[in-house]
Amino acid sequence: MSNTTGISNMEISSQDQLLEQFQKQLQTESDWRWVSGENLGLDLDGRTVWFSLKAHAHPHVLDLEELAKQKDPASLLLVPDLTDRQLEKCKQARLSVIDLNGRAWIRGKGVWIERPALPGRKFRNAQEPRNIFQGKSARIVRSLLSDRDRKWTQAELIQQTEASQGLVSRVTSYMLKEGYVFNPAERFYQVNPTLDLLQAWKAADSLKDRVTVTRITGLETDPWHWADRLEHWAQQKSVDLAFTQWTAAWERHGYTEPVICSAYVSELPSKAQLEEWGAREVSEVGVLWLFQPRDKGVFLETQRPLNRSLVSDAQIYLDLKNTGLRGPEAAQALREWEGFCRP
């Protein structure tokens, strides 16, 4: 599939701008033949399938079903940059959709076409966050998932996450539009009960991109021995500490007894401290895994159900999803537990 428009990189902020760019693309489209008129037609070997073009710079997931109800001609939704979630919802509603990057899913009478984004096009919505699962944006996601029954105001999210008012506004507006959160009351936000937000975070998450991992081994192999030592050291040194993975999952909902102790720390023990513990760094396995996060947000949303400080349930789930030692099983058991994401 060719792209004769050259490299295109633009942020779209309005419906007029969206339509203007699409009209330019129609004139240079080499893969498909479009017919313009009162409606928009796709010419397929002499047979034209007609659509009513509906341009939305900021489509709401709840609008898709309404657009899908229109027939003769059916709606064709035009957006700046089609997200995976929007595409999934359009497929469920049987609503044809296309974006400025060339990505399309089109259903019509006798027509079923799916096309990935074309090379050289990098259009995006100017008012949407680039990635809600990174940096300070992820703090907002983590807070919303810390208590699935809580109704948050933007002011509470700003205070909890230490993010700017502008960022909180953009992220919550985006999540509302995508259906990840809803408004249980005016000016309040609550995570959708289906926890689609968690599934989207899981799909986008990469542990190695957000933490530096240090693995430590020693003569003692009991993970609870290392948990106690780590807690004592962190208290003495005023180091931020929150347990995760098997250690935290067992504390929250015992399923797979841990054989490794793992925790987030704001700084690492010194070489002298390791020697005092009879421990040393290793490149693989180990009995103690220490995660240094690139963003401190993980420490802003911790819990203490018993005696230890743990990361949030959603964070435990994410950190277990791609591990061995029955980690995925423990993650799924935690996810299915009634108390999951309920402090």
Secondary structure, DSSP 8 states (H G I E B T S, - for coil): ---TT--EEEEE-SHHHHHHHHHHHHHH--SSEEEESSSEEEEETTEEEEEEEEE-SS--TTHHHHHHT-TTTEEEEEESS--HHHHHHHHHHT-EEEETTS-EEEEETTEEEEE---TTEEEEETTS-S-TTSHHHHHHHHHHHH-TT--B-HHHHHHHH---HHHHHHHHHHHHHHTSEE-SSTT-BEE-TT-HHHHHHHHH--HHHHEEEEEEEES---HHHHHHHHHHHHHHHT--EEEEHHHHHHHHS-SS--SSEEEEESS---HHHHHHHTEEEESS--SEEEEEESSTHHHHSEE-SSSS-EE-HHHHHHHHTT-STTHHHHHHHHHHSTTTT--
